[in-house]
Amino acid sequence: MVGAGRQTMRQIVGRGLMVLGLIGLIPEAGWTAGAVWPVQMPYEAPPKLEPVPDVSVAPNTKALTPEELQRAESLLPLLEGKQEFWAMGEFVHLGEPAIPVLTKALTMSGPRLRYNAIETLSMIKAPAATPALLEAAKLATEIPRIREHALRVAVRLDPQLAPPAIETMAKDPNSVIRKAAAFEARYVRRKEVIQPLIDLLGDEEKFVAMSAVQSLWMLTRHETEFHDWDASNKQDRQNWAQEWIEWWNQSKETFEIPDPKSRKQAG
């Protein structure tokens, strides 16, 4: 029985090889069982991408007509609700001329509406919105999330105007606001922010002091003794702040903010 089974298997294999030979998948001679024959598949390069035309609508740069001004006013309530993204896009299209209307939203009721107004001003990218944003950031009755966002956007639009707001917010009773001031100050390359940052080094909250010292390092590149700020207590931070106070008292008359470090390009 075993011999008959082997004979049958040989017949099947032989017939299979004959079929493969007929269709040209094996060479006529030299073929051995178990050999692997690489086959070059045809390759077609992917089609080249066609240039895509710019179909975006450029922001408006002309003064608003009375009709456009009325339309902008009607968009303000829509900055909160189901159509908020559409309303934001409409303001972006109206562009910088719509800023006087859009900044009205910073004092309207509804925190989401005010937040979306700040986000829209960020997308318009017009430095003219900076004063209104800084006023919103300093407003003690505003919620912290909106004050933080207003300061962040204002610093990105025109950091040169931010020092007075940084100084005010660094004295705020809310530690979240003090941390926002300490963090954003690193992007304000003005000597006026150094003293408020030094004042925050001995803060009750460790995360405020750590943000302040990191901003100081980035702005001044002044090297101090190594201290474990992460494991510090208030007394430690107040003691370490003396090093910065002494340095600043000696240097503030002649100190200039150094140029930002540029990243080295690879290669």
HUQUI-V28945 format. One record per run of one state. SS is the DSSP state (H for helix, E for strand, - for the rest). FROM is the first residue (numbers start at 1). TO is the last residue. If there is no record, write none. Layout:
SS;FROM;TO, SS;FROM;TO
This chain:
-;1;1, H;2;22, -;23;65, H;66;79, -;80;83, H;84;107, -;108;110, H;111;124, -;125;126, H;127;138, -;139;143, H;144;161, -;162;162, H;163;169, -;170;174, H;175;187, -;188;191, H;192;199, -;200;205, H;206;220, -;221;228, H;229;231, -;232;233, H;234;251, -;252;267
